[in-house]
Amino acid sequence: MILHIDMDAFYASVEQLDHPELKGKPVIVGGSSNRGVVTAASYEARKFGVHSAMPVFKARQRCPHGIFVHGRMHRYKEVSKRIMRILKDFSPLVEPVSIDEAYMDIAGCRRLFGGPVAIGQALKETIRADTALTCSVGIAPNKFLAKIASDVDKPDGLFAIMTEDVADFIATLPIRKVPGVGRKMYSRLEAMGIVTLGDVTTYPPDMLQKKLGKFGKRLRELAAGIDSSKVSPDTPHKSVSTERTLASDTDDRRILRDHILKQSEEVARQLRKSGLQAKTIVLKVKHSDFKRVTRNLTLERPTQSSKVIFGAAVSLFDKYRLTQKVRLIGVGASSLLPLGTPVQMTLFGKEQRQDNNWEKVDQVVDGISAKFGKDAIRRATLKDK
């Protein structure tokens, strides 16, 4: 059996924990600027239709009496580490999915902690006792159903789908709750007469695949209760990124290049901290009309050098034609490899030696920052940023 543990309104709940005067009030994490986006909302705020990724100005319209606070990622990470340690006390097979959710495989744990429901309840009680926070737990024979189960009885819920109950649960599960079914896919499925996951079984497999491609095959498997994905404790990072909503829309390329430089340094720092190198660099731009554009560049050799990452990101930016002002700018890295992974060298290796020299400079800067603070040393061009 698989458990999916999902903390309830995590960021907002941590703020209410650290500031008792906020308990029972509509707390919205994401800052006070109308240009920002909501990172998290307490259940009191959700009653007014506020949700994550919503622009702050819309959240204000829906919940004018809401309490807007800036996020404290260092604090959320600190609490998250405590929670993940608790999970690993119950099973070594824990796969963190994000800062506030994880999967757990409890095979072989019955003799120590009891059956699946008993383990789920013990987890909830232990997390509450250690952190004073609540979580919702879903229990099922596979990851797909466990994740859906954790959302059935939120907040502070526990819902189990036992093996013998899988077919009945799937038969009535709304198709829009299936991961991968967005608005467009839902419209297509609805036109086909598919409104529950159970309805998928009325279509022959070859017809589903013809109409929906690979996703049709995936839907057929899920409708049969099949999800072969395993709980992987050492799931590697798929990407790292950072982005910023600007204080005001701008088409000033100099200002935007400065942001790209700062973000390239942050992405490189994250890569070095994780012992990774990136083969692909990504530039993200969101315009004043909220249209989002991404561009990417594949490098000849993987890197964790801020200089190389900035060079790639800014080359993408220089080739991009700005037709309107920019609201958000971001830099990311993907196609990640562990540091030291063998790669094909160039014939003469001159550029490789230069990259290595800059990576050594980055490592020295990391050491100074770790000892004296993140802003103890920075590029002169970013001294006022």
C-alpha positions as CSV (number, residue, x, y, z in Angstrom):
1,M,0.0,0.0,0.0
2,I,1.1,3.6,-0.8
3,L,0.5,6.6,1.4
4,H,0.3,10.2,0.0
5,I,0.9,12.8,2.7
6,D,-0.1,16.3,1.9
7,M,0.3,19.1,4.4
8,D,-2.8,21.4,4.8
9,A,-2.3,24.9,3.4
10,F,1.3,24.5,4.4
11,Y,2.8,28.0,4.0
12,A,-0.3,29.7,5.4
13,S,-0.5,27.2,8.2
14,V,3.2,27.8,9.2
15,E,2.4,31.6,9.3
16,Q,-0.6,31.0,11.6
17,L,1.6,28.7,13.7
18,D,4.3,31.3,14.1
19,H,1.9,34.2,14.5
20,P,-1.0,32.9,16.7
21,E,-2.9,36.2,16.2
22,L,-3.5,35.0,12.5
23,K,-5.3,31.7,13.5
24,G,-8.8,31.5,12.2
25,K,-8.2,34.5,9.8
26,P,-7.9,34.6,6.0
27,V,-4.1,34.5,5.5
28,I,-2.7,34.9,2.0
29,V,1.0,34.3,1.4
30,G,2.5,36.1,-1.5
31,G,3.3,39.6,-0.4
32,S,1.4,42.9,-0.4
33,S,2.2,44.1,-3.9
34,N,-0.8,43.8,-6.3
35,R,1.7,42.7,-9.0
36,G,2.6,39.5,-7.2
37,V,0.9,36.1,-7.2
38,V,-0.6,34.1,-4.3
39,T,1.8,31.4,-3.1
40,A,-0.7,29.9,-0.6
41,A,-4.0,30.7,1.1
42,S,-5.4,29.5,4.4
43,Y,-8.7,27.6,4.3
44,E,-10.4,30.7,5.7
45,A,-9.2,32.6,2.6
46,R,-10.1,29.8,0.2
47,K,-13.8,30.1,1.2
48,F,-13.7,33.4,-0.8
49,G,-12.3,31.8,-3.9
50,V,-8.6,32.6,-3.3
51,H,-6.1,30.0,-4.5
52,S,-2.5,29.6,-5.3
53,A,-1.1,31.2,-8.5
54,M,-3.9,33.8,-8.5
55,P,-2.7,37.4,-9.0
56,V,-2.7,39.3,-5.7
57,F,-5.0,42.0,-7.1
58,K,-7.7,39.4,-7.8
59,A,-7.2,37.9,-4.3
60,R,-7.8,41.4,-2.9
61,Q,-11.0,41.7,-4.9
62,R,-12.3,38.4,-3.7
63,C,-11.1,38.7,-0.1
64,P,-10.6,42.5,0.7
65,H,-10.2,41.7,4.5
66,G,-7.5,39.1,3.8
67,I,-4.2,39.4,5.6
68,F,-1.4,39.4,3.0
69,V,2.1,38.3,4.2
70,H,5.4,37.8,2.5
71,G,6.6,34.2,2.2
72,R,9.5,32.9,4.4
73,M,11.0,30.0,2.3
74,H,13.8,29.3,4.8
75,R,11.2,28.7,7.5
76,Y,9.0,26.5,5.4
77,K,12.1,24.4,4.4
78,E,13.0,24.1,8.1
79,V,9.6,22.7,9.0
80,S,9.5,20.5,5.9
81,K,12.8,18.8,6.9
82,R,11.2,17.9,10.3
83,I,8.2,16.4,8.6
84,M,10.3,14.3,6.1
85,R,12.4,13.0,9.0
86,I,9.1,11.8,10.7
87,L,8.0,10.0,7.6
88,K,11.4,8.2,7.3
89,D,10.9,7.0,10.9
90,F,8.0,4.9,9.6
91,S,9.5,3.7,6.3
92,P,12.8,4.1,4.4
93,L,10.8,4.3,1.2
94,V,9.8,8.0,1.2
95,E,9.6,10.1,-2.0
96,P,9.3,13.9,-1.4
97,V,7.3,15.4,-4.2
98,S,7.5,19.0,-3.1
99,I,8.2,20.9,0.1
100,D,4.8,19.9,1.6
101,E,4.0,16.5,0.1
102,A,5.5,13.0,-0.2
103,Y,4.7,9.4,-1.1
104,M,5.5,6.5,1.2
105,D,5.6,2.8,0.5
106,I,4.7,0.9,3.7
107,A,5.5,-2.6,2.4
108,G,6.8,-4.6,5.4
109,C,5.7,-2.0,8.0
110,R,2.7,-3.8,9.4
111,R,4.5,-5.8,12.1
112,L,6.1,-2.6,13.4
113,F,3.2,-0.1,13.1
114,G,0.0,-2.0,12.2
115,G,-2.1,-1.8,9.1
116,P,-2.3,1.0,6.5
117,V,-5.0,3.0,8.3
118,A,-3.2,2.6,11.7
119,I,0.0,3.9,10.1
120,G,-1.8,6.8,8.4
121,Q,-3.3,7.8,11.7
122,A,0.0,7.5,13.6
123,L,1.7,9.7,11.0
124,K,-0.9,12.4,11.4
125,E,-0.7,12.3,15.2
126,T,3.1,12.3,15.2
127,I,3.3,15.3,12.7
128,R,0.8,17.2,14.8
129,A,2.6,16.5,18.0
130,D,6.0,17.5,16.6
131,T,5.0,20.5,14.4
132,A,1.5,21.5,15.6
133,L,0.4,21.3,11.9
134,T,-2.2,19.1,10.2
135,C,-1.9,17.0,7.1
136,S,-4.2,14.9,5.0
137,V,-3.3,11.3,4.2
138,G,-4.4,9.2,1.2
139,I,-4.0,5.4,1.3
140,A,-4.3,3.2,-1.8
141,P,-2.6,0.3,-3.7
142,N,-0.8,2.8,-6.0
143,K,0.5,6.4,-6.2
144,F,-2.2,7.6,-8.6
145,L,-5.1,6.6,-6.3
146,A,-3.2,7.6,-3.1
147,K,-2.8,11.2,-4.3
148,I,-6.5,11.4,-5.2
149,A,-7.4,9.9,-1.8
150,S,-5.5,12.5,0.1
151,D,-7.7,15.2,-1.4
152,V,-11.0,13.5,-0.5
153,D,-11.3,14.6,3.1
154,K,-9.2,17.8,3.4
155,P,-8.2,19.4,5.7
156,D,-6.9,17.1,8.4
157,G,-8.3,14.1,6.7
158,L,-7.5,10.4,6.2
159,F,-9.1,8.4,3.3
160,A,-8.3,4.8,2.4
161,I,-9.0,3.0,-0.8
162,M,-8.5,-0.7,-0.1
163,T,-7.7,-3.1,-2.9
164,E,-11.2,-4.5,-2.9
165,D,-12.7,-1.0,-3.2
166,V,-10.7,0.2,-6.2
167,A,-13.1,-0.8,-8.9
168,D,-16.1,1.0,-7.2
169,F,-14.0,4.1,-6.5
170,I,-12.8,4.4,-10.1
171,A,-16.3,3.8,-11.5
172,T,-17.5,7.1,-9.9
173,L,-14.3,9.2,-9.9
174,P,-14.9,12.4,-11.8
175,I,-12.6,12.4,-14.8
176,R,-11.5,16.0,-14.1
177,K,-9.7,14.8,-11.0
178,V,-7.4,12.6,-13.0
179,P,-3.9,14.1,-13.3
180,G,-3.3,15.4,-16.8
181,V,-6.9,16.2,-17.5
182,G,-6.9,20.0,-18.0
183,R,-9.7,22.2,-19.4
184,K,-9.0,21.3,-23.0
185,M,-8.7,17.5,-22.4
186,Y,-11.8,17.6,-20.2
187,S,-13.8,19.2,-23.0
188,R,-12.6,16.5,-25.4
189,L,-13.5,13.7,-23.0
190,E,-16.9,15.2,-22.2
191,A,-17.7,15.4,-25.9
192,M,-16.9,11.6,-26.0
193,G,-19.3,11.0,-23.1
194,I,-16.6,10.3,-20.6
195,V,-17.4,12.1,-17.3
196,T,-16.0,9.5,-14.8
197,L,-12.9,7.4,-15.0
198,G,-15.1,4.4,-15.1
199,D,-16.6,5.6,-18.4
200,V,-13.2,5.1,-20.1
201,T,-13.7,1.4,-20.0
202,T,-16.7,1.7,-22.5
203,Y,-14.2,2.6,-25.2
204,P,-12.1,0.0,-27.0
205,P,-8.4,0.6,-26.2
206,D,-7.4,1.2,-29.9
207,M,-10.1,3.8,-30.3
208,L,-9.0,5.6,-27.1
209,Q,-5.4,5.7,-28.4
210,K,-6.5,6.9,-31.8
211,K,-8.5,9.8,-30.3
212,L,-6.2,10.7,-27.4
213,G,-2.8,9.4,-28.3
214,K,-0.5,8.1,-25.5
215,F,-2.8,9.7,-22.9
216,G,-5.6,7.4,-24.1
217,K,-3.4,4.4,-23.2
218,R,-2.6,6.0,-19.8
219,L,-6.3,6.6,-19.1
220,R,-7.2,3.0,-19.9
221,E,-4.5,1.8,-17.5
222,L,-5.8,4.1,-14.7
223,A,-9.4,3.0,-15.4
224,A,-8.2,-0.5,-14.7
225,G,-6.6,0.6,-11.5
226,I,-3.1,0.1,-12.9
227,D,-0.2,2.5,-12.0
228,S,3.2,0.9,-12.1
229,S,5.2,3.9,-10.9
230,K,7.2,3.2,-7.8
231,V,8.0,5.2,-4.7
232,S,11.6,6.4,-5.5
233,P,13.4,7.8,-2.4
234,D,16.3,9.2,-4.5
235,T,14.3,10.8,-7.3
236,P,16.7,13.2,-9.0
237,H,16.0,16.9,-9.5
238,K,14.5,17.4,-13.0
239,S,15.2,21.2,-13.1
240,V,16.0,24.2,-11.0
241,S,14.8,27.7,-11.7
242,T,14.1,31.2,-10.3
243,E,11.9,34.0,-11.5
244,R,10.8,37.4,-10.5
245,T,7.7,39.5,-11.0
246,L,9.0,43.0,-11.7
247,A,7.9,46.1,-9.6
248,S,6.6,47.6,-12.9
249,D,6.4,46.4,-16.4
250,T,9.4,47.3,-18.5
251,D,11.0,46.9,-21.9
252,D,14.3,48.3,-20.8
253,R,16.7,45.5,-21.9
254,R,19.5,46.8,-19.6
255,I,17.2,46.3,-16.5
256,L,16.1,42.9,-17.7
257,R,19.6,41.8,-18.4
258,D,20.5,42.7,-14.8
259,H,17.7,40.5,-13.6
260,I,18.9,37.6,-15.8
261,L,22.4,38.0,-14.4
262,K,21.2,37.8,-10.8
263,Q,18.9,34.8,-11.6
264,S,21.7,33.0,-13.5
265,E,23.8,33.3,-10.4
266,E,21.0,31.9,-8.2
267,V,20.4,28.9,-10.5
268,A,24.1,28.2,-10.6
269,R,24.3,28.3,-6.8
270,Q,21.4,25.8,-6.6
271,L,23.1,23.5,-9.0
272,R,26.4,23.6,-7.0
273,K,24.5,23.1,-3.7
274,S,22.9,20.0,-5.2
275,G,26.0,18.7,-6.9
276,L,24.5,18.9,-10.3
277,Q,25.3,20.3,-13.8
278,A,22.8,21.4,-16.4
279,K,22.8,20.7,-20.1
280,T,19.8,23.0,-21.0
281,I,19.3,26.6,-20.0
282,V,15.8,28.1,-20.1
283,L,14.6,31.7,-20.3
284,K,11.1,32.5,-19.2
285,V,9.3,35.8,-20.1
286,K,5.8,36.8,-19.1
287,H,4.4,39.9,-20.8
288,S,2.1,42.6,-19.4
289,D,-0.9,40.8,-20.9
290,F,0.2,37.6,-19.0
291,K,1.3,35.8,-22.1
292,R,4.1,33.5,-21.2
293,V,7.0,32.6,-23.5
294,T,9.9,30.2,-22.9
295,R,13.1,29.7,-24.9
296,N,15.8,27.1,-24.3
297,L,19.3,26.4,-25.4
298,T,21.2,23.1,-25.1
299,L,24.9,23.5,-24.2
300,E,27.7,21.4,-25.7
301,R,28.8,20.5,-22.1
302,P,26.9,20.5,-18.8
303,T,27.8,23.3,-16.5
304,Q,27.2,24.8,-13.0
305,S,29.0,28.0,-13.9
306,S,27.1,31.2,-13.4
307,K,29.1,32.8,-16.3
308,V,28.1,30.0,-18.7
309,I,24.5,30.0,-17.6
310,F,24.2,33.8,-17.9
311,G,25.8,33.7,-21.3
312,A,23.3,31.2,-22.5
313,A,20.3,32.9,-21.0
314,V,21.2,36.4,-22.2
315,S,21.9,35.0,-25.7
316,L,18.3,33.7,-25.7
317,F,17.1,37.1,-24.5
318,D,19.1,39.1,-27.1
319,K,17.5,37.0,-29.9
320,Y,14.0,37.5,-28.5
321,R,12.0,40.4,-30.0
322,L,10.2,42.3,-27.3
323,T,6.8,43.4,-28.7
324,Q,5.5,44.7,-25.4
325,K,6.6,45.3,-21.8
326,V,7.7,42.4,-19.5
327,R,6.0,41.6,-16.3
328,L,8.0,38.6,-15.2
329,I,11.5,37.3,-16.1
330,G,13.0,34.0,-15.1
331,V,16.0,31.6,-15.7
332,G,16.0,27.9,-15.3
333,A,18.2,24.8,-15.9
334,S,17.2,21.3,-17.0
335,S,18.7,18.1,-18.4
336,L,20.5,17.8,-15.1
337,L,23.4,15.4,-14.5
338,P,25.4,14.6,-11.3
339,L,28.7,16.4,-11.1
340,G,31.5,14.3,-12.5
341,T,29.3,12.5,-15.1
342,P,31.6,11.7,-18.0
343,V,31.0,13.9,-21.1
344,Q,32.5,14.3,-24.5
345,M,35.4,16.8,-24.4
346,T,36.2,19.3,-27.3
347,L,39.3,18.6,-29.3
348,F,41.5,21.3,-27.6
349,G,39.5,21.9,-24.4
350,K,40.3,25.6,-24.1
351,E,36.7,26.6,-23.3
352,Q,36.4,23.8,-20.8
353,R,39.4,25.1,-18.9
354,Q,37.9,28.6,-18.9
355,D,34.6,27.2,-17.6
356,N,36.4,25.3,-14.8
357,N,38.2,28.5,-13.8
358,W,34.9,30.4,-13.5
359,E,33.4,27.5,-11.5
360,K,36.3,27.8,-9.1
361,V,35.5,31.5,-8.7
362,D,31.8,30.6,-8.0
363,Q,32.9,28.1,-5.4
364,V,35.0,30.7,-3.6
365,V,32.0,33.1,-3.6
366,D,29.8,30.3,-2.2
367,G,32.2,29.9,0.7
368,I,32.2,33.6,1.5
369,S,28.4,33.7,1.3
370,A,28.0,30.7,3.5
371,K,30.2,32.4,6.2
372,F,29.2,36.0,6.0
373,G,25.7,35.9,4.4
374,K,24.2,35.7,0.9
375,D,24.8,39.4,0.2
376,A,28.3,39.7,1.6
377,I,29.8,39.6,-1.9
378,R,28.1,40.4,-5.2
379,R,28.9,41.7,-8.7
380,A,29.4,45.4,-9.0
381,T,26.8,45.6,-11.6
382,L,24.2,44.3,-9.1
383,K,25.2,46.3,-6.1
384,D,22.0,48.3,-6.1
385,K,19.7,45.5,-7.2
